[in-house]
Amino acid sequence: MIEFSNELFITLVFLSLCVFMALIRVVRGPTAPDRVVGLDTINTIVIVGMVVFGAAFDEVIYIDVAIVYALLSFISTLFIAKYLEGGRF
Amino acid sequence: MVFEIIIYILLGIGVFFNILAGVGLLRFPDVYTRLHAGTKCTTFGSIFICGSVVLIGLKMWYQGSTDGSVLAIHTVGALLAILITNPTGAHAIARAAHRSGVMPVGAVVDDLQGKTVKKTGKKKTKGAKKKGVKK
């Protein structure tokens, strides 16, 4: 398991690099939908990172947390999109 | 040994596509092209990374640990959640961006100018059509 853990930790380093690049877009996006796009990308990468963490530490409960986080981030994305659209809720 | 090589290749493909999503999010000039990069590449990369985690779980299960099967099945559940929710969210963001008035970067004419009708406007057009038919 230890030699797998090294590979998975290198993967996690690159995934955190992706989160940092999306965070730059969230900070300096010109319009509001740009920031929402960056936030959606960060959510998906965090879900994948939780799955990789669950495999690296050999804990199944992290993957359940990832499933719940996926559904909640989907609801939050739909809510922000509805707010930008300007319609009634 | 072959199993480990397959796992490394799948992890490499997934990480490559996720980094491509980050670079595209930084370099593209427009909301819609950024959405294209940030959603599709992330979905495609997460398929491969979750596939490698499923293979790790199957290998653990083959070696005699019962935790491995639970790891594989729950990872498939997380992958299904990503595959269902990610394109739907991208569609909602694109529709919201178009309705809030953001144009593509080189666009001159908006073809969908009056075609995306909201719910309050839809009823009025229906009633007008019926009146026109009766007359």
gemmi code that builds the backbone of each chain (N, CA, C; Angstrom):
import gemmi

chains = {
    "A": [
        ("MET", (0.825, -1.205, 0.000), (0.000, 0.000, 0.000), (0.859, 1.256, 0.000)),
        ("ILE", (2.082, 1.167, 0.493), (2.898, 2.376, 0.636), (3.343, 2.890, -0.731)),
        ("GLU", (3.684, 1.985, -1.633), (4.122, 2.469, -2.947), (2.965, 3.076, -3.726)),
        ("PHE", (1.719, 2.596, -3.485), (0.557, 3.247, -4.079), (0.352, 4.622, -3.485)),
        ("SER", (0.592, 4.750, -2.198), (0.350, 6.025, -1.533), (1.223, 7.119, -2.130)),
        ("ASN", (2.476, 6.800, -2.496), (3.329, 7.808, -3.099), (2.735, 8.312, -4.411)),
        ("GLU", (2.264, 7.393, -5.266), (1.656, 7.808, -6.525), (0.433, 8.688, -6.279)),
        ("LEU", (-0.400, 8.273, -5.315), (-1.625, 9.031, -5.073), (-1.313, 10.404, -4.490)),
        ("PHE", (-0.229, 10.520, -3.711), (0.090, 11.845, -3.176), (0.632, 12.770, -4.258)),
        ("ILE", (1.373, 12.226, -5.231), (1.800, 13.060, -6.372), (0.579, 13.551, -7.152)),
        ("THR", (-0.404, 12.648, -7.350), (-1.658, 13.043, -8.000), (-2.345, 14.174, -7.246)),
        ("LEU", (-2.333, 14.084, -5.906), (-2.991, 15.124, -5.117), (-2.278, 16.459, -5.237)),
        ("VAL", (-0.951, 16.444, -5.355), (-0.215, 17.698, -5.543), (-0.636, 18.375, -6.845)),
        ("PHE", (-0.745, 17.581, -7.930), (-1.155, 18.180, -9.207), (-2.599, 18.658, -9.158)),
        ("LEU", (-3.475, 17.928, -8.442), (-4.866, 18.367, -8.339), (-4.964, 19.685, -7.564)),
        ("SER", (-4.119, 19.861, -6.531), (-4.153, 21.126, -5.803), (-3.619, 22.270, -6.666)),
        ("LEU", (-2.697, 21.947, -7.586), (-2.253, 22.952, -8.563), (-3.425, 23.402, -9.442)),
        ("CYS", (-4.264, 22.439, -9.866), (-5.452, 22.781, -10.670), (-6.402, 23.661, -9.873)),
        ("VAL", (-6.596, 23.349, -8.580), (-7.471, 24.170, -7.744), (-6.925, 25.593, -7.647)),
        ("PHE", (-5.586, 25.723, -7.575), (-4.987, 27.054, -7.493), (-5.217, 27.833, -8.785)),
        ("MET", (-5.097, 27.145, -9.942), (-5.318, 27.841, -11.213), (-6.767, 28.287, -11.353)),
        ("ALA", (-7.715, 27.465, -10.882), (-9.121, 27.878, -10.943), (-9.397, 29.011, -9.961)),
        ("LEU", (-8.655, 29.023, -8.852), (-8.841, 30.084, -7.854), (-8.393, 31.434, -8.395)),
        ("ILE", (-7.353, 31.433, -9.241), (-6.935, 32.689, -9.881), (-8.076, 33.233, -10.729)),
        ("ARG", (-8.764, 32.329, -11.468), (-9.892, 32.777, -12.298), (-11.031, 33.289, -11.437)),
        ("VAL", (-11.258, 32.679, -10.270), (-12.323, 33.169, -9.384), (-11.988, 34.562, -8.873)),
        ("VAL", (-10.699, 34.828, -8.557), (-10.342, 36.129, -7.990), (-10.419, 37.220, -9.046)),
        ("ARG", (-9.849, 36.983, -10.259), (-9.806, 38.065, -11.242), (-10.711, 37.841, -12.445)),
        ("GLY", (-11.891, 37.229, -12.224), (-12.836, 37.103, -13.321), (-13.499, 38.428, -13.606)),
        ("PRO", (-13.676, 38.799, -14.906), (-14.276, 40.106, -15.189), (-15.760, 40.167, -14.820)),
        ("THR", (-16.497, 39.108, -15.114), (-17.932, 39.133, -14.851), (-18.296, 38.084, -13.811)),
        ("ALA", (-19.561, 38.094, -13.379), (-20.008, 37.143, -12.360), (-20.061, 35.694, -12.868)),
        ("PRO", (-20.520, 35.408, -14.130), (-20.505, 34.013, -14.570), (-19.102, 33.405, -14.654)),
        ("ASP", (-18.049, 34.231, -14.871), (-16.680, 33.719, -14.840), (-16.350, 33.126, -13.476)),
        ("ARG", (-16.722, 33.850, -12.432), (-16.443, 33.357, -11.076), (-17.214, 32.083, -10.796)),
        ("VAL", (-18.466, 31.987, -11.306), (-19.251, 30.775, -11.070), (-18.627, 29.581, -11.785)),
        ("VAL", (-18.073, 29.816, -12.993), (-17.410, 28.732, -13.724), (-16.198, 28.224, -12.948)),
        ("GLY", (-15.402, 29.175, -12.386), (-14.247, 28.761, -11.590), (-14.652, 27.978, -10.351)),
        ("LEU", (-15.741, 28.407, -9.722), (-16.222, 27.716, -8.517), (-16.688, 26.297, -8.838)),
        ("ASP", (-17.351, 26.125, -9.982), (-17.827, 24.795, -10.383), (-16.649, 23.863, -10.645)),
        ("THR", (-15.611, 24.387, -11.298), (-14.417, 23.577, -11.554), (-13.738, 23.171, -10.246)),
        ("ILE", (-13.652, 24.127, -9.292), (-13.045, 23.814, -7.990), (-13.836, 22.716, -7.287)),
        ("ASN", (-15.171, 22.765, -7.374), (-16.000, 21.741, -6.734), (-15.705, 20.356, -7.290)),
        ("THR", (-15.627, 20.246, -8.633), (-15.391, 18.926, -9.231), (-14.015, 18.389, -8.857)),
        ("ILE", (-12.996, 19.272, -8.851), (-11.648, 18.796, -8.529), (-11.563, 18.390, -7.062)),
        ("VAL", (-12.297, 19.084, -6.190), (-12.293, 18.708, -4.767), (-12.949, 17.341, -4.564)),
        ("ILE", (-14.003, 17.046, -5.359), (-14.636, 15.724, -5.249), (-13.641, 14.622, -5.632)),
        ("VAL", (-12.926, 14.835, -6.751), (-11.953, 13.835, -7.184), (-10.829, 13.703, -6.156)),
        ("GLY", (-10.414, 14.850, -5.572), (-9.369, 14.791, -4.555), (-9.800, 14.013, -3.322)),
        ("MET", (-11.091, 14.129, -2.952), (-11.575, 13.348, -1.805), (-11.551, 11.865, -2.094)),
        ("VAL", (-11.887, 11.478, -3.350), (-11.847, 10.061, -3.714), (-10.410, 9.546, -3.640)),
        ("VAL", (-9.448, 10.353, -4.128), (-8.043, 9.928, -4.097), (-7.534, 9.851, -2.659)),
        ("PHE", (-7.981, 10.784, -1.806), (-7.610, 10.720, -0.385), (-8.138, 9.435, 0.263)),
        ("GLY", (-9.380, 9.073, -0.085), (-9.947, 7.841, 0.458), (-9.171, 6.609, 0.057)),
        ("ALA", (-8.640, 6.610, -1.193), (-7.819, 5.473, -1.618), (-6.443, 5.505, -0.971)),
        ("ALA", (-5.909, 6.715, -0.727), (-4.543, 6.810, -0.202), (-4.485, 6.429, 1.280)),
        ("PHE", (-5.479, 6.877, 2.059), (-5.472, 6.562, 3.487), (-6.252, 5.304, 3.814)),
        ("ASP", (-6.855, 4.645, 2.791), (-7.593, 3.400, 2.978), (-8.805, 3.587, 3.889)),
        ("GLU", (-9.499, 4.708, 3.693), (-10.698, 5.008, 4.474), (-11.869, 5.132, 3.512)),
        ("VAL", (-12.952, 4.361, 3.759), (-14.090, 4.385, 2.844), (-14.994, 5.581, 3.118)),
        ("ILE", (-14.949, 6.108, 4.355), (-15.893, 7.164, 4.741), (-15.626, 8.452, 3.970)),
        ("TYR", (-14.380, 8.662, 3.479), (-14.086, 9.876, 2.714), (-14.867, 9.896, 1.400)),
        ("ILE", (-15.093, 8.723, 0.816), (-15.782, 8.673, -0.477), (-17.272, 8.962, -0.299)),
        ("ASP", (-17.841, 8.546, 0.835), (-19.227, 8.925, 1.125), (-19.350, 10.437, 1.276)),
        ("VAL", (-18.359, 11.045, 1.949), (-18.341, 12.504, 2.065), (-18.275, 13.139, 0.683)),
        ("ALA", (-17.505, 12.533, -0.246), (-17.387, 13.067, -1.607), (-18.719, 13.021, -2.337)),
        ("ILE", (-19.504, 11.936, -2.151), (-20.812, 11.837, -2.817), (-21.743, 12.944, -2.315)),
        ("VAL", (-21.789, 13.133, -0.996), (-22.669, 14.159, -0.433), (-22.223, 15.550, -0.886)),
        ("TYR", (-20.894, 15.766, -0.954), (-20.380, 17.059, -1.406), (-20.744, 17.316, -2.863)),
        ("ALA", (-20.753, 16.271, -3.693), (-21.121, 16.430, -5.104), (-22.564, 16.906, -5.219)),
        ("LEU", (-23.468, 16.263, -4.481), (-24.882, 16.641, -4.602), (-25.116, 18.062, -4.069)),
        ("LEU", (-24.473, 18.417, -2.929), (-24.684, 19.757, -2.376), (-24.098, 20.839, -3.283)),
        ("SER", (-22.938, 20.577, -3.895), (-22.349, 21.592, -4.775), (-23.188, 21.753, -6.041)),
        ("PHE", (-23.820, 20.672, -6.492), (-24.737, 20.782, -7.645), (-25.913, 21.691, -7.314)),
        ("ILE", (-26.483, 21.501, -6.119), (-27.616, 22.350, -5.726), (-27.188, 23.808, -5.615)),
        ("SER", (-25.990, 24.052, -5.048), (-25.539, 25.433, -4.901), (-25.266, 26.073, -6.255)),
        ("THR", (-24.734, 25.297, -7.218), (-24.493, 25.840, -8.560), (-25.809, 26.211, -9.243)),
        ("LEU", (-26.814, 25.339, -9.114), (-28.120, 25.655, -9.713), (-28.723, 26.906, -9.081)),
        ("PHE", (-28.530, 27.066, -7.762), (-29.116, 28.219, -7.074), (-28.448, 29.513, -7.533)),
        ("ILE", (-27.098, 29.489, -7.664), (-26.395, 30.701, -8.106), (-26.765, 31.036, -9.545)),
        ("ALA", (-26.938, 30.004, -10.401), (-27.319, 30.248, -11.786), (-28.716, 30.856, -11.864)),
        ("LYS", (-29.621, 30.363, -11.007), (-30.973, 30.924, -10.983), (-30.953, 32.376, -10.523)),
        ("TYR", (-30.031, 32.674, -9.600), (-29.939, 34.059, -9.111), (-29.395, 34.989, -10.194)),
        ("LEU", (-28.393, 34.513, -10.969), (-27.835, 35.344, -12.036), (-28.839, 35.581, -13.140)),
        ("GLU", (-29.720, 34.584, -13.356), (-30.698, 34.676, -14.412), (-31.728, 35.762, -14.131)),
        ("GLY", (-31.978, 36.029, -12.858), (-32.867, 37.112, -12.495), (-34.331, 36.742, -12.452)),
        ("GLY", (-34.647, 35.449, -12.480), (-36.041, 35.048, -12.456), (-36.548, 34.864, -11.042)),
        ("ARG", (-37.788, 34.404, -10.963), (-38.346, 34.130, -9.640), (-37.917, 32.748, -9.191)),
        ("PHE", (-37.840, 32.526, -7.883), (-37.370, 31.237, -7.369), (-38.514, 30.243, -7.237)),
    ],
    "B": [
        ("MET", (1.998, -6.796, -11.525), (2.859, -5.779, -12.131), (2.146, -5.054, -13.271)),
        ("VAL", (1.437, -5.840, -14.121), (0.666, -5.235, -15.219), (-0.453, -4.369, -14.652)),
        ("PHE", (-1.033, -4.832, -13.554), (-2.113, -4.107, -12.889), (-1.638, -2.724, -12.436)),
        ("GLU", (-0.457, -2.678, -11.820), (0.070, -1.393, -11.340), (0.349, -0.447, -12.501)),
        ("ILE", (0.866, -0.994, -13.617), (1.152, -0.130, -14.772), (-0.135, 0.477, -15.319)),
        ("ILE", (-1.211, -0.342, -15.356), (-2.504, 0.193, -15.831), (-2.994, 1.301, -14.897)),
        ("ILE", (-2.818, 1.097, -13.580), (-3.256, 2.120, -12.621), (-2.469, 3.412, -12.818)),
        ("TYR", (-1.139, 3.301, -13.042), (-0.329, 4.506, -13.244), (-0.730, 5.240, -14.512)),
        ("ILE", (-1.019, 4.479, -15.583), (-1.395, 5.134, -16.846), (-2.726, 5.884, -16.681)),
        ("LEU", (-3.691, 5.253, -15.994), (-4.984, 5.915, -15.803), (-4.836, 7.175, -14.958)),
        ("LEU", (-4.003, 7.109, -13.896), (-3.782, 8.308, -13.079), (-3.125, 9.416, -13.894)),
        ("GLY", (-2.175, 9.042, -14.763), (-1.493, 10.050, -15.575), (-2.432, 10.742, -16.539)),
        ("ILE", (-3.313, 9.956, -17.199), (-4.266, 10.564, -18.138), (-5.217, 11.508, -17.393)),
        ("GLY", (-5.705, 11.086, -16.228), (-6.634, 11.921, -15.478), (-5.995, 13.219, -15.017)),
        ("VAL", (-4.747, 13.146, -14.510), (-4.065, 14.355, -14.048), (-3.775, 15.284, -15.222)),
        ("PHE", (-3.407, 14.698, -16.387), (-3.133, 15.524, -17.575), (-4.372, 16.309, -17.978)),
        ("PHE", (-5.540, 15.661, -17.997), (-6.733, 16.384, -18.428), (-7.177, 17.406, -17.390)),
        ("ASN", (-6.951, 17.123, -16.094), (-7.318, 18.129, -15.096), (-6.430, 19.364, -15.199)),
        ("ILE", (-5.125, 19.167, -15.451), (-4.242, 20.320, -15.624), (-4.624, 21.100, -16.872)),
        ("LEU", (-5.051, 20.369, -17.932), (-5.522, 21.033, -19.152), (-6.747, 21.894, -18.859)),
        ("ALA", (-7.620, 21.416, -17.969), (-8.787, 22.218, -17.592), (-8.357, 23.505, -16.900)),
        ("GLY", (-7.357, 23.416, -16.007), (-6.898, 24.624, -15.321), (-6.273, 25.622, -16.271)),
        ("VAL", (-5.444, 25.135, -17.198), (-4.786, 26.036, -18.153), (-5.814, 26.685, -19.071)),
        ("GLY", (-6.805, 25.908, -19.520), (-7.850, 26.465, -20.367), (-8.683, 27.495, -19.645)),
        ("LEU", (-8.907, 27.261, -18.351), (-9.669, 28.234, -17.557), (-8.913, 29.541, -17.435)),
        ("LEU", (-7.583, 29.475, -17.429), (-6.816, 30.718, -17.339), (-6.676, 31.409, -18.686)),
        ("ARG", (-6.576, 30.658, -19.797), (-6.137, 31.241, -21.053), (-7.263, 31.635, -21.997)),
        ("PHE", (-8.458, 31.034, -21.861), (-9.506, 31.321, -22.832), (-10.112, 32.706, -22.598)),
        ("PRO", (-10.639, 33.342, -23.657), (-11.006, 34.754, -23.541), (-12.443, 35.033, -23.116)),
        ("ASP", (-13.261, 34.013, -22.852), (-14.691, 34.221, -22.871), (-15.361, 33.333, -21.824)),
        ("VAL", (-16.575, 33.663, -21.408), (-17.272, 32.825, -20.427), (-17.579, 31.448, -21.002)),
        ("TYR", (-18.065, 31.418, -22.259), (-18.541, 30.156, -22.827), (-17.384, 29.214, -23.134)),
        ("THR", (-16.257, 29.779, -23.627), (-15.098, 28.912, -23.876), (-14.473, 28.443, -22.563)),
        ("ARG", (-14.503, 29.298, -21.537), (-13.998, 28.865, -20.233), (-14.860, 27.757, -19.657)),
        ("LEU", (-16.174, 27.867, -19.880), (-17.094, 26.817, -19.412), (-16.808, 25.506, -20.131)),
        ("HIS", (-16.536, 25.612, -21.443), (-16.188, 24.442, -22.247), (-14.947, 23.754, -21.695)),
        ("ALA", (-13.921, 24.555, -21.350), (-12.683, 23.948, -20.845), (-12.877, 23.414, -19.433)),
        ("GLY", (-13.537, 24.210, -18.584), (-13.568, 23.853, -17.179), (-14.521, 22.740, -16.822)),
        ("THR", (-15.475, 22.425, -17.706), (-16.419, 21.365, -17.379), (-16.095, 20.049, -18.073)),
        ("LYS", (-15.836, 20.124, -19.387), (-15.652, 18.862, -20.119), (-14.353, 18.183, -19.744)),
        ("CYS", (-13.256, 18.968, -19.656), (-11.967, 18.350, -19.340), (-11.983, 17.791, -17.925)),
        ("THR", (-12.667, 18.473, -16.994), (-12.700, 17.979, -15.619), (-13.495, 16.686, -15.521)),
        ("THR", (-14.632, 16.611, -16.264), (-15.418, 15.383, -16.239), (-14.620, 14.215, -16.809)),
        ("PHE", (-13.925, 14.477, -17.940), (-13.176, 13.407, -18.602), (-12.006, 12.936, -17.745)),
        ("GLY", (-11.331, 13.881, -17.054), (-10.224, 13.483, -16.200), (-10.683, 12.734, -14.965)),
        ("SER", (-11.847, 13.146, -14.409), (-12.318, 12.485, -13.196), (-12.785, 11.066, -13.489)),
        ("ILE", (-13.235, 10.793, -14.742), (-13.574, 9.417, -15.105), (-12.346, 8.526, -14.959)),
        ("PHE", (-11.189, 9.001, -15.461), (-9.990, 8.157, -15.432), (-9.450, 7.999, -14.013)),
        ("ILE", (-9.473, 9.085, -13.202), (-8.945, 8.968, -11.837), (-9.822, 8.037, -11.004)),
        ("CYS", (-11.159, 8.151, -11.158), (-12.040, 7.240, -10.427), (-11.875, 5.806, -10.913)),
        ("GLY", (-11.587, 5.616, -12.212), (-11.323, 4.277, -12.718), (-10.082, 3.667, -12.095)),
        ("SER", (-9.041, 4.482, -11.902), (-7.830, 3.948, -11.268), (-8.090, 3.600, -9.802)),
        ("VAL", (-8.926, 4.399, -9.114), (-9.246, 4.077, -7.720), (-10.075, 2.792, -7.638)),
        ("VAL", (-10.971, 2.579, -8.631), (-11.728, 1.327, -8.680), (-10.786, 0.141, -8.858)),
        ("LEU", (-9.752, 0.303, -9.715), (-8.795, -0.792, -9.919), (-7.995, -1.062, -8.645)),
        ("ILE", (-7.646, 0.023, -7.895), (-6.938, -0.173, -6.622), (-7.807, -0.961, -5.643)),
        ("GLY", (-9.120, -0.614, -5.592), (-10.037, -1.340, -4.711), (-10.187, -2.791, -5.109)),
        ("LEU", (-10.251, -3.058, -6.436), (-10.374, -4.447, -6.892), (-9.118, -5.238, -6.564)),
        ("LYS", (-7.960, -4.572, -6.638), (-6.709, -5.268, -6.298), (-6.661, -5.609, -4.809)),
        ("MET", (-7.124, -4.653, -3.977), (-7.162, -4.933, -2.535), (-8.126, -6.069, -2.223)),
        ("TRP", (-9.253, -6.103, -2.973), (-10.247, -7.156, -2.759), (-9.691, -8.512, -3.168)),
        ("TYR", (-8.905, -8.509, -4.255), (-8.302, -9.750, -4.735), (-7.269, -10.262, -3.745)),
        ("GLN", (-6.602, -9.330, -3.032), (-5.590, -9.748, -2.062), (-6.196, -10.181, -0.729)),
        ("GLY", (-7.517, -10.080, -0.577), (-8.154, -10.652, 0.590), (-8.747, -9.673, 1.565)),
        ("SER", (-8.721, -8.345, 1.251), (-9.294, -7.366, 2.168), (-10.713, -7.041, 1.742)),
        ("THR", (-11.666, -7.075, 2.676), (-13.049, -6.786, 2.311), (-13.294, -5.292, 2.156)),
        ("ASP", (-12.366, -4.449, 2.618), (-12.527, -3.009, 2.438), (-12.435, -2.614, 0.966)),
        ("GLY", (-11.721, -3.412, 0.166), (-11.491, -3.058, -1.233), (-12.757, -3.035, -2.054)),
        ("SER", (-13.669, -3.989, -1.826), (-14.902, -4.020, -2.607), (-15.776, -2.814, -2.272)),
        ("VAL", (-15.824, -2.449, -0.976), (-16.615, -1.278, -0.578), (-16.035, -0.016, -1.216)),
        ("LEU", (-14.682, 0.074, -1.252), (-14.009, 1.219, -1.880), (-14.397, 1.334, -3.354)),
        ("ALA", (-14.376, 0.194, -4.073), (-14.680, 0.217, -5.508), (-16.122, 0.624, -5.755)),
        ("ILE", (-17.066, 0.053, -4.986), (-18.486, 0.325, -5.250), (-18.828, 1.779, -4.918)),
        ("HIS", (-18.283, 2.297, -3.821), (-18.597, 3.682, -3.474), (-17.938, 4.675, -4.428)),
        ("THR", (-16.767, 4.289, -4.966), (-16.150, 5.164, -5.967), (-16.991, 5.225, -7.237)),
        ("VAL", (-17.602, 4.087, -7.615), (-18.508, 4.112, -8.772), (-19.703, 5.017, -8.484)),
        ("GLY", (-20.197, 5.015, -7.231), (-21.286, 5.921, -6.872), (-20.897, 7.381, -6.995)),
        ("ALA", (-19.687, 7.718, -6.518), (-19.219, 9.109, -6.633), (-19.047, 9.513, -8.089)),
        ("LEU", (-18.557, 8.576, -8.916), (-18.383, 8.867, -10.346), (-19.731, 9.097, -11.020)),
        ("LEU", (-20.750, 8.304, -10.631), (-22.085, 8.517, -11.198), (-22.635, 9.882, -10.786)),
        ("ALA", (-22.396, 10.285, -9.525), (-22.857, 11.608, -9.083), (-22.195, 12.704, -9.902)),
        ("ILE", (-20.872, 12.581, -10.162), (-20.183, 13.587, -10.984), (-20.757, 13.605, -12.390)),
        ("LEU", (-20.958, 12.418, -12.986), (-21.395, 12.344, -14.381), (-22.804, 12.891, -14.555)),
        ("ILE", (-23.662, 12.774, -13.532), (-25.021, 13.312, -13.687), (-25.038, 14.815, -13.427)),
        ("THR", (-24.349, 15.268, -12.365), (-24.533, 16.659, -11.945), (-23.688, 17.655, -12.731)),
        ("ASN", (-22.533, 17.250, -13.292), (-21.618, 18.241, -13.871), (-22.137, 18.855, -15.178)),
        ("PRO", (-22.647, 18.077, -16.168), (-23.182, 18.717, -17.375), (-24.444, 19.522, -17.111)),
        ("THR", (-25.257, 19.086, -16.136), (-26.464, 19.848, -15.824), (-26.123, 21.218, -15.257)),
        ("GLY", (-25.121, 21.259, -14.379), (-24.690, 22.547, -13.833), (-24.096, 23.445, -14.893)),
        ("ALA", (-23.343, 22.858, -15.842), (-22.755, 23.659, -16.915), (-23.842, 24.260, -17.796)),
        ("HIS", (-24.886, 23.474, -18.083), (-26.006, 23.980, -18.887), (-26.698, 25.141, -18.165)),
        ("ALA", (-26.895, 25.005, -16.854), (-27.559, 26.076, -16.096), (-26.708, 27.344, -16.088)),
        ("ILE", (-25.380, 27.197, -15.935), (-24.512, 28.381, -15.916), (-24.516, 29.070, -17.274)),
        ("ALA", (-24.481, 28.279, -18.373), (-24.457, 28.886, -19.702), (-25.753, 29.624, -19.984)),
        ("ARG", (-26.890, 29.027, -19.576), (-28.169, 29.704, -19.802), (-28.256, 30.984, -18.998)),
        ("ALA", (-27.757, 30.930, -17.742), (-27.787, 32.140, -16.909), (-26.893, 33.226, -17.485)),
        ("ALA", (-25.720, 32.837, -18.024), (-24.815, 33.836, -18.600), (-25.441, 34.476, -19.821)),
        ("HIS", (-26.123, 33.679, -20.654), (-26.739, 34.258, -21.850), (-27.893, 35.174, -21.497)),
        ("ARG", (-28.681, 34.792, -20.493), (-29.833, 35.627, -20.140), (-29.437, 36.874, -19.379)),
        ("SER", (-28.247, 36.848, -18.723), (-27.822, 38.055, -18.016), (-27.050, 38.994, -18.928)),
        ("GLY", (-26.956, 38.665, -20.225), (-26.467, 39.641, -21.180), (-24.995, 39.557, -21.526)),
        ("VAL", (-24.308, 38.453, -21.209), (-22.899, 38.316, -21.561), (-22.808, 37.780, -22.984)),
        ("MET", (-22.070, 38.514, -23.855), (-21.922, 38.093, -25.246), (-20.591, 37.378, -25.442)),
        ("PRO", (-20.473, 36.466, -26.423), (-19.167, 35.917, -26.776), (-18.242, 37.007, -27.296)),
        ("VAL", (-16.916, 36.715, -27.290), (-15.944, 37.808, -27.382), (-15.889, 38.423, -28.777)),
        ("GLY", (-16.135, 37.654, -29.848), (-16.081, 38.230, -31.174), (-17.436, 38.368, -31.816)),
        ("ALA", (-18.499, 38.309, -31.017), (-19.840, 38.211, -31.588), (-20.348, 39.576, -32.020)),
        ("VAL", (-21.037, 39.584, -33.140), (-21.650, 40.806, -33.635), (-23.168, 40.706, -33.526)),
        ("VAL", (-23.725, 39.560, -33.940), (-25.169, 39.362, -33.960), (-25.512, 38.243, -32.987)),
        ("ASP", (-26.565, 38.428, -32.182), (-27.044, 37.376, -31.289), (-28.236, 36.701, -31.944)),
        ("ASP", (-28.053, 35.428, -32.359), (-29.123, 34.735, -33.064), (-30.294, 34.383, -32.154)),
        ("LEU", (-30.021, 34.216, -30.853), (-31.080, 33.805, -29.929), (-31.643, 35.005, -29.187)),
        ("GLN", (-31.784, 36.135, -29.876), (-32.106, 37.384, -29.188), (-33.454, 37.315, -28.479)),
        ("GLY", (-34.537, 36.987, -29.183), (-35.844, 36.958, -28.545), (-36.393, 35.557, -28.381)),
        ("LYS", (-35.522, 34.551, -28.592), (-36.049, 33.181, -28.644), (-36.106, 32.505, -27.287)),
        ("THR", (-35.269, 32.942, -26.330), (-35.328, 32.337, -24.996), (-36.324, 33.113, -24.175)),
        ("VAL", (-37.551, 32.613, -24.172), (-38.653, 33.336, -23.553), (-38.824, 32.852, -22.123)),
        ("LYS", (-39.045, 33.774, -21.205), (-39.294, 33.367, -19.826), (-40.741, 32.927, -19.674)),
        ("LYS", (-41.048, 32.364, -18.474), (-42.355, 31.734, -18.290), (-43.499, 32.736, -18.340)),
        ("THR", (-43.286, 33.940, -17.852), (-44.366, 34.918, -17.844), (-44.674, 35.382, -19.265)),
        ("GLY", (-43.643, 35.459, -20.117), (-43.866, 35.892, -21.481), (-44.492, 34.817, -22.342)),
        ("LYS", (-44.266, 33.538, -21.957), (-44.740, 32.429, -22.783), (-46.268, 32.383, -22.833)),
        ("LYS", (-46.903, 32.614, -21.675), (-48.364, 32.555, -21.634), (-48.974, 33.615, -22.543)),
        ("LYS", (-48.381, 34.818, -22.526), (-48.923, 35.897, -23.346), (-48.866, 35.549, -24.825)),
        ("THR", (-47.741, 34.967, -25.268), (-47.643, 34.621, -26.690), (-48.649, 33.538, -27.050)),
        ("LYS", (-48.883, 32.571, -26.118), (-49.872, 31.529, -26.398), (-51.264, 32.136, -26.593)),
        ("GLY", (-51.645, 33.047, -25.676), (-52.961, 33.670, -25.773), (-53.105, 34.477, -27.051)),
        ("ALA", (-52.027, 35.172, -27.431), (-52.089, 35.962, -28.658), (-52.278, 35.053, -29.873)),
        ("LYS", (-51.571, 33.893, -29.858), (-51.719, 32.966, -30.992), (-53.151, 32.466, -31.106)),
        ("LYS", (-53.752, 32.101, -29.942), (-55.124, 31.602, -29.988), (-56.085, 32.663, -30.532)),
        ("LYS", (-55.890, 33.902, -30.062), (-56.765, 34.967, -30.544), (-56.642, 35.133, -32.055)),
        ("GLY", (-55.394, 35.062, -32.543), (-55.186, 35.218, -33.971), (-55.864, 34.108, -34.770)),
        ("VAL", (-55.862, 32.889, -34.210), (-56.480, 31.773, -34.928), (-57.998, 31.962, -34.990)),
        ("LYS", (-58.583, 32.415, -33.841), (-60.029, 32.579, -33.822), (-60.491, 33.650, -34.811)),
        ("LYS", (-59.719, 34.738, -34.854), (-60.142, 35.814, -35.747), (-60.008, 35.363, -37.204)),
    ],
}
model = gemmi.Model(1)
for chain_id, residues in chains.items():
    chain = gemmi.Chain(chain_id)
    for i, (resn, *xyz) in enumerate(residues, 1):
        res = gemmi.Residue()
        res.name, res.seqid = resn, gemmi.SeqId(i, " ")
        for name, pos in zip(("N", "CA", "C"), xyz):
            atom = gemmi.Atom()
            atom.name, atom.element = name, gemmi.Element(name[0])
            atom.pos, atom.b_iso = gemmi.Position(*pos), 0.0
            res.add_atom(atom)
        chain.add_residue(res)
    model.add_chain(chain)
structure = gemmi.Structure()
structure.add_model(model)
structure.setup_entities()
